[in-house]
């Protein structure tokens, strides 16, 4: 996905260069709309990776397994309990 994001960011730069030299107002408006749309898509695409990682983490059944350090003394909480929702909050931009 990073290659696609990089490509889209390069495309925005190229479109901005075209926009600077564009004399026709209709073409300029079309270019401006393409630039705005690409910037919006890049912003959204950059948010997908952390959210996908969080979904994968919480979806992995092994992350809910508890470990016993010593049967008479302590229990080690699962990875999801240790995370306490931090990964999800980071993915949503809340932390």
KOLGU-310653 format. One record per residue (C-alpha): residue in one letter; x, y, z. Coordinates in steps of 0.1 Angstrom, whole numbers, plus 2048, in hexadecimal, padded with zeros to 3 digits. Layout:
<sites>
AXYZ;...
</sites>
This chain:
<sites>
X800800800;X81D818807;X8278177E2;X8048227D9;X80483E7F2;X8268497E5;X81A8487C2;X7FB85D7CB;X8108767DD;X8278797BE;X80887D7A8;X7FC89A7BE;X81E8AB7B9;X81B8A6793;X7F78B3792;X8018D17A6;X81C8D978C;X8038D5770;X7EB8EB783;X804907785;X808908760;X7E3903757;X7D3921746;X7B0912740;X79A91775E;X7868F8758;X7A58E2756;X7B38F3775;X7938EC788;X7958C777E;X7B98C5789;X7B18D67AA;X7958BC7B0;X7AC89F7A8;X7C78AD7C0;X7AD8B17DC;X7A088E7D6;X7C387E7D5;X7CD8907F5;X7AE884806;X7B48607FA;X7D8861806;X7CE86D828;X7B485182B;X7CC83681E;X7E6840838;X7CC839853;X7C3816846;X7E480584F;X7E380C874;X7BE803875;X7C57E2862;X7E17DA87A;X7CA7E0898;X7AF7CA889;X7C87AE883;X7D57B18A6;X7B37AF8B7;X7A779489E;X7C477D8A6;X7B67638BE;X7D975C8CD;X7D97808DA;X7BE7778F3;X7D175A903;X7DC75E927;X7FD751932;X805743954;X82874E961;X825738980;X806724988;X80772F9AC;X8117539A9;X80776798A;X7F4767969;X80177C94C;X7E478E93B;X7DD788916;X7ED7A08FC;X7CB7B08F7;X7C87B691C;X7EB7C591D;X7E37DB900;X7C37E8911;X7B67F68F0;X7D580D8EA;X7DB7FF8C7;X7B78068BC;X7B982A8CA;X7DA8308B8;X7CB824898;X7AD83B89B;X7C48588A3;X7B785B8C7;X7D98568D8;
</sites>
